[in-house]
Amino acid sequence: MELPRNRFKARLRAGEVQYGLWLTIPDPTLVEAMAAAGFDWITLDTEHAPVEVSRVLPLLQAAAPWPASCLVRPSVLDTALIKRHLDQGAQTLILPYVQTAAEAAAAVAAVRYPPRGVRGVAGAMRAAGYGRMRDYTRQAEQEICLVLQVETAAALDNLDPIAATEGVDALFIGPADLAASLGHPGQPAHPQVRRVILDTIGRLQAARMPVGILSTDPGFTRDCVAAGARFVAVGIDMALAVEAADALAARYCR
């Protein structure tokens, strides 16, 4: 049994632009439907969603038949939590609120087995084909993709050493938290926030570090891609559902 190829990581390395969808509703049927929509990737969010580790497994299984790559966002940078997500088959993790090179190095260690890291070794878990991939421990690292979120002013101050941390595959800008950190809570579209985002994308593009962002504004999405963003989430499941429901209610009920 061969280790599954991480298409998202391969396309990052190839410099392709990938568009994704952010999922916060922990329902396998919805995830299955969204994974089949045609997006390059989907994020299964457990930071700002009522999703515990055990509920992520059926979501990964629901998405598995479809081409969309799954990114899993743990709630916090925690070695034990990261291990559990990896063991149940997540290949790409997006870790929130990384602010220093030391935290970046800790994240890298958490996704790697000893002697290069501190990930605990198990055998018959889903990631290793329930024990059928005899060489999983040696091969796993090549298909694991580590994305770190830079979403505070402090993180931007430490951007260069974070980006230079060996083992970090990509960085992701969190507009909402960044806006709050810059003094504009609830205003991710504030002109200063957008200037900082585009400048940061340019810096990372120049450093050859793949960078992503979430943007539901088509115009700003185009600006981000033009600046060098290579993976962009362009929608959120709950927001799409609310928008569609509100529009339908307005048509018939108001």
Buried (B, 14 or more C-beta within 10 A) or exposed (E): EEBEEBBBBEBBEEEEEBBBBBBBBBBBEBBBEBBBEEBBBBBBBBBBBEBEBEBBBBBBBBBEEBEBBBBBBBBEBBBEBBBBBBBBBBBBBBBBBBBBBEBBBBBBBBBBBEEEBBBEEBEEBBBBBEEEBEEBBEEBBEBBBBBBBBBBEEBBEBBEEBBEBEBBBBBBBBBBBBBBBBEBEEBBBBEEBBEBBBEBBBBBBEBEBBBBBBBBBEEBBEBBBEBBBBBBBBBBBBEBEEEEEEEEEEEEEE
